[in-house]
């Protein structure tokens, strides 16, 4: 096959991964269908705007903005060096998703750098989550709004993890997560916006979890994560990463960025625990996070 006979533009446009081009000021000049699918933003919404202007707004695992500093694409445009990094991208629906970005310089026929190229690959466990949704729908164990496991299923999952711990010695933990000042969101913006906030928090949890962990909606603005095969350091690290990613997620409401924080109680299962004792301890730790000023994790 002669490469000249192939429409490269069609190949690029229909890549599974997201791909976009910018000029030297990082103003987007091209946005493929993969980028539309992964980010939720159409090409019409993005082309002609800076990639940091309420679009992707990449952050690292600590919530540091990469658009104003340490931007892989900006560095590549500056020194013509290809780069690769794992970052967290803002989705149009508000949540954060993990992506692998690869950047390259964009050059004209004379070799002059005229912009940059970024290719981004979805690192979420969306496939595993979609399979789980199908299973839960069959069993009426799905929370309709967030598409997460409901309280009944969470209780069954925790009981199953206790049995696994007794048989095989595999530790597990739970994260009890509550959205701070959620009533204020509903009172200020209305319940429709409140529902959108619940969805982007849920989606951030799912997108950044491991395939064998389970996040569900406990009720209202409360979520629980059942985290398998993990130790104290690991659950603190994971919980704080989720907290930071939610903090740096946002919705655009009437051109205003609307974001929320969460407080978290984290605990490992103990040999003498029951479902009730473990939930009660996590709930107590959660409210200690609230008492200490919110937007924090308390472990115990």
N, C-alpha and C positions, 0 to 999 in steps of 0.2 A: 504494500500500500504506500502510495506517495503522500508524504505529510502535507504537501502543497494542496492536495485534494481534500484535506480535512478542514472543516470549518472550526478553527480553534476557538472562535468566539462562542460557538455552541457548546463546546466542551467545558469552557470556563463558566459559562452561564449556568450549566446544569450540574456542576460539581456537587457532591454530597456536602462538602465542607463549605463554610462561608468564605468568601474572598472579596476584598475591596481594594480600591486604589485611591491614593490621595496625591495632592500636590505637595510641594515642599512645606506648606503651612499646615499640612494635615487636614485640608478641606477635601471631603470625599468627592471623587470624580466618577467612581464606578462601584456598583453594589450588586452582587449576583443573587440568584434565587436562593442559593444555600444560605447566604447571609440573611435574606428575608426570613427564611424558615427558622433558623436558629435564634435570631434576635427578636423576631416579631415586627421589626421595622421594615416598611416597604422602601424600595429604592427612591420613590418620590419624596419620602419623609427624610431621607438621609443625604442624597446627592446635593452638593452645594453647601453643606454644613460641616463644621469642624467635627471630627469623630469624638470629641470630648463634650460637645454641646448637648447634654441630656440624651445622648444616644448610648454608646457602649460604656463609657465612663469606667474603664477597667480599674479594679482594685486588687491588691495582693491579699494573701491569707490573713493579714493583720488589719485589713481595712484601709491601708494606705492608698491614696489615689495615685494611679500611674499616669494620669493624663497631664498633671502639672509637673511631675518629676518622675524619673526612671521609666519613661515610656519607651518600650522596645522599638516601636516604629520610628519615633523621633530620633532615637540614637542611631538606628540604621540609616535614616536619611542623612544624618550628620557625618557618619564615618564609612558608609557603604559596606558595613559588615552585617551578614545575616545573623538573625537571633532567633531563639526559641525560648518560650516561657509559659508556665501555667499561671493563669490569672482567672479572675472572676468577673464575668461580663454582666452588664445590666440588660435584662430582658424588658421589652416594651410593657409587659404585664406587671412589672415591678420587682420580680425576684432576681436573685443572682444565680448564674449558672457557671460551673467551672469549664474553662476551655483551654486548649493548648494553642497558643498563637505562634506563628512562624512569620518573620518579617524579612523582606528583601528590598534592596533599593530599586527604584524604577528609573531606567536610563533611556535617553534618546539615542538616535543612531550614531551620534558622535561620542557616546559614553558619558555624557553629562547627566548628573542626577537631577531628575525633574519631579521626583515624588517618591512614594513608597508603596509597597504591596504587603498586605497582611492576609494570611490564610488562617482561619480558626476552626478547630475541631472540637466538637461537643464531647465532654468527658463525663456527662451525667450517667446515672443508671436508669435512664428513662425506660429502656426496654424492660428491665426487671420490674419496674414500677407499673408499667402498663399491663404486664402479665398478672401482677398482684391485683390490680383493679378488676380485671376480668374475673378472677377467682372470688374476690370479695363481693362483687355484684351478684354472683350466683348465690351467695350465702347471706345476702342482706346484711353484710358486715361493713358497709362502706358509708362514710360520711358524705352526704350528697353534695354539700357546698364545696368542700376542699378536696374531695376525691382521695382522702386518706382513710385508713382504718378507723372504725368508730370505737367507742369506749368498750363495747362488749368484746370486740375482737382483741383490743389491747389487753384486756383482762385474761383472755384465753392465751395470748402470746406470752404474757409474763408467767402464767402457770406452767406453760410448756418449757420455758427457760429454767424454771426451778427444777423441773424433772431432769432436764439435760445437765444441770449443774450437779445434781445428786448422783446421776449415773456416770458421768464422764468428767466431772470436775471442771467444766468450762464456766468461767466467770462471766457474769453479765451485769449490766448497769442500766439505770434509767435516768433520763433527763426529763425533769418536770419543768415545762416552759410556759410562761404566761406573758402576754403582751401588756406592757406598761401603759397605763392611762388609756385603755381601749375605749372606755365609756366616753371619754372626751372626744375621741375620734368620731364615734357614732353621733354624739350630741352636736358636734361642730359641723360635720360634713354629711351626715345622714347614714342610714343603715346600708344603702347600696355601696357607698364608698367603704364602709366598714367591712362589708363582705369581700370587696376587692382586696383590702388589706389582709384579711384572713387567708385569702387565696395566695397572695404573694409570699406570705410567711410560710404557708404550707409548701409551696413550690420550691422555695429556697431550702427548706429542710430536706425535701425529697431529692433535689438535684445534687446536693452535696453530701448525701449519705452513702454508705456502702450497700451493696446489693443485698446483703444478708441481715441488715438492720431494719427496724420497722419504726416509722413515725406515724402517729395517729392523733386524731382530735379527741381530747378527753371531754371537752364540753366548753361552750362559750368561746373564750379567747385562750383556752388552755390546750396545750399539746403535750404529748409524752413520746419520747424516743426510747425504744427498747434496743439496747446496744450489746451485741454478743461478743464474747471472747475479747475482753478488754480489761485493763488494769486501771488503777486510780489515776496515774499520769495521763493515760490515754483518754479517759472520759473527760478529764478537765480540759485537755487540749481540744478534743472534738467539740465539747460543749461551748467553749469560748470561741472557736472558729465559727460555729453556727450563730452565736450571739453577734459577733462582729459583722458577719455577712448580712444578717437581717438588719442590723443598724445601718448598713450602707446600701440597702435595697430601698427603692422608692417608687411611688406612683407619680405620674404627672396629672394633677387635678387643676384644671383651669390655669395651666402654665405654671403651677406651683408644685415643687417637689414635696410630696407627702411621705414621710418615713416614720417608723416606729422603732422602739427598743423593746427588748425582752429581758425578763429576769428568769433565772434558771436555778433549780435545785438538782444536784447530781449526787447519786449514791450507788455504790456497788452492793449487790445482793450478799447477804450474810447467811451462814448455815442455819441460823434459827429464825430466819425471816419467813413471813407469810406475804401473800399479795397485799393484805391490808397494812401490815407493819412497814413494808417497803414504800408503799405509796404515801403513807402518813409521814414517814421520815423525809421523803423527797419533797412533800408539800411543805413541811416545816422549814426545810432548807431554802425552798423557793421564797417563802415569806421572810426569811432572814435576808435574802438578797434584796427584797423590797424594802425592808427596814434599814438596810445599809445604804440606800440611795437609788436602787433600781439599776437596770442595765448592767448587771453583773451576775456571776455564777458563784454559788456557794456549794462546797463539797463537804460531805460528811458520811 
